[in-house]
């Protein structure tokens, strides 16, 4: 096999250099494939060796893998979780407000139902109170056990807010009075209740029954 180069040349320190053997055959004896010229496949010298394409890609991948950059999916998932949490908080606040309103409505309905029940009982007892008034006017309840029973009944109904409308000499009020008769009166400047024919009743602000009265009007 031919030798190229001077074998007697010496490097620094007067040490003999090893002979460099180059294979200039065009065909690889092992694979049988054609070889590229040495000028195209020349190897870089030691210290100035350039990385191959594969090595450069590997280094780039290592650099990218070593840098901690937040992934778009992580950012997107975090934003979605925050939006979902805000939506759940809004739903909770809305549900709480609806529950508070529902509780207030239930309490109000319960109070109204209780008031209506009391009013129903009071209305059913008004005829009994009329009989008591008639008996008192005829002198049947001046004394005796029936007088005591009538007094207890009236006092018990007062505890439920029942009030009698039976005052005379007051200004006529169409919201609580029902005028059956009008008579001219002396020294009367406004319509005035002169006589109560049947007592009226109210419970709080609710008028259960207007009083039937005789009204004295200005002459």
RAWORA-V717385 format. One record per residue. N is the residue number from 0. PHI is phi in degrees with one decimal (999 if undefined). PSI is psi in degrees with one decimal (* if undefined). Layout:
n=(N,N)
phi=(PHI,PHI)
psi=(PSI,PSI)
This chain:
n=(0,1,2,3,4,5,6,7,8,9,10,11,12,13,14,15,16,17,18,19,20,21,22,23,24,25,26,27,28,29,30,31,32,33,34,35,36,37,38,39,40,41,42,43,44,45,46,47,48,49,50,51,52,53,54,55,56,57,58,59,60,61,62,63,64,65,66,67,68,69,70,71,72,73,74,75,76,77,78,79,80,81,82,83,84,85,86,87,88,89,90,91,92,93,94,95,96,97,98,99,100,101,102,103,104,105,106,107,108,109,110,111,112,113,114,115,116,117,118,119,120,121,122,123,124,125,126,127,128,129,130,131,132,133,134,135,136,137,138,139,140,141,142,143,144,145,146,147,148,149,150,151,152,153,154,155,156,157,158,159,160,161,162,163,164,165,166,167,168,169,170,171,172,173,174,175,176,177,178,179,180,181,182,183,184,185,186,187,188,189,190,191,192,193,194,195,196,197,198,199,200,201,202,203,204,205,206,207,208,209,210,211,212,213,214,215,216,217,218)
phi=(999,-68.4,-109.0,-119.7,96.2,-91.4,-74.2,-90.4,-69.9,-120.4,-89.4,-58.5,83.0,57.1,-94.9,-69.9,-84.5,-74.5,-67.0,-97.3,-111.8,-113.7,-97.8,-97.1,-71.6,-74.7,-119.2,-72.4,-65.7,-86.0,-96.0,78.1,-95.7,-71.1,-95.8,-82.2,-61.6,-62.9,-68.3,-83.5,-108.8,-64.6,-81.4,-68.5,-70.6,-67.2,96.7,-119.1,-69.6,-89.9,-70.2,-73.7,-61.5,-64.5,-65.4,-63.4,-63.7,-64.0,-63.9,-62.7,-63.9,-63.9,-64.4,-64.3,-68.8,-79.2,-88.8,-88.8,-117.2,-62.3,-72.0,-61.6,-66.7,-66.4,-63.1,-63.8,-66.6,-65.4,-64.4,-64.8,-65.2,-65.9,-63.5,-65.3,-64.6,-63.8,-64.9,-65.2,-63.6,-63.0,-62.9,-65.4,-64.4,-65.8,-65.3,-64.7,-63.8,-64.4,-67.1,-62.6,-63.5,-63.9,-64.6,-63.2,-64.8,-65.4,-63.8,-66.1,-64.5,-65.4,-64.6,-64.9,-63.2,-64.7,-64.5,-64.7,-64.6,-64.4,-63.0,-60.7,-66.8,-64.1,-61.5,-69.2,-95.8,-61.8,-60.7,-64.8,-66.4,-62.9,-64.1,-63.7,-63.0,-62.6,-65.8,-68.0,-64.6,-85.5,82.4,-81.5,-118.0,-71.9,-158.7,108.2,-66.4,-67.1,-64.3,-66.0,-65.2,-62.9,-66.0,-64.1,-64.1,-65.6,-67.2,-65.6,-70.9,-64.6,-65.2,-95.0,87.9,-77.9,-125.7,-87.6,-109.1,-149.7,-82.4,-110.9,79.9,-101.4,-65.7,-66.5,-124.0,-63.7,-77.7,-125.9,-120.5,-120.9,-80.5,-94.3,-138.2,-117.5,-132.2,-66.6,-123.1,-86.5,55.5,-109.0,-97.2,-131.6,-62.7,-132.1,-75.2,-98.3,-155.0,-105.1,-86.3,-145.7,-65.8,-103.2,-142.3,-145.2,-126.3,67.8,-90.7,-93.7,-86.9,-77.6,-158.5,-74.7,-80.4,-86.2,-137.2,-103.7,-109.5,-94.8,-110.4,-60.2,-75.7)
psi=(128.8,148.6,140.2,146.1,159.4,116.7,-14.0,-3.0,146.1,143.5,-173.8,142.3,13.2,27.7,136.7,136.8,147.0,145.0,140.1,123.6,123.1,135.4,107.5,15.7,141.8,-25.0,134.4,119.8,-22.5,-45.3,-22.6,9.7,153.4,142.1,152.1,154.1,152.8,-26.9,-30.9,-30.9,24.1,134.2,140.3,151.4,161.4,134.1,-24.3,23.1,128.0,140.8,147.3,171.1,-39.4,-41.8,-39.3,-42.4,-40.1,-43.4,-40.7,-41.3,-39.8,-40.5,-45.5,-38.8,-28.1,-19.7,128.8,103.2,129.9,128.3,148.4,-35.6,-36.5,-43.6,-43.7,-42.8,-36.4,-42.3,-40.1,-40.4,-39.6,-41.7,-40.4,-39.7,-41.0,-39.8,-40.2,-38.7,-42.8,-40.9,-39.9,-43.5,-40.5,-40.4,-38.9,-42.6,-40.5,-37.6,-41.2,-44.9,-39.5,-42.7,-41.7,-41.7,-39.5,-43.4,-40.0,-42.8,-36.7,-41.7,-42.0,-40.6,-41.0,-40.9,-42.5,-34.9,-42.8,-42.5,-39.0,-41.5,-41.9,-42.4,-37.1,-20.8,-4.5,-41.4,-34.7,-40.7,-34.2,-41.7,-38.0,-42.8,-43.4,-41.9,-36.8,-40.8,-31.4,0.8,14.5,-13.1,29.9,-31.9,164.1,176.2,-32.8,-32.7,-41.5,-39.4,-42.5,-39.7,-41.8,-39.2,-45.3,-39.7,-37.0,-39.1,-27.7,-32.4,-20.9,14.3,12.3,129.0,139.8,139.1,98.0,22.7,141.8,161.1,7.3,160.8,139.9,129.3,111.0,-15.1,-22.3,-6.5,146.3,110.8,116.1,-34.1,140.3,132.3,139.7,138.4,152.2,142.5,37.2,122.0,-29.1,163.3,129.2,143.6,116.3,-28.0,143.2,118.6,-36.1,130.6,146.9,168.0,149.9,156.6,105.5,-125.4,-5.1,125.5,115.7,-38.5,131.6,150.1,133.8,122.7,165.4,130.5,132.1,124.0,156.8,139.2,*)
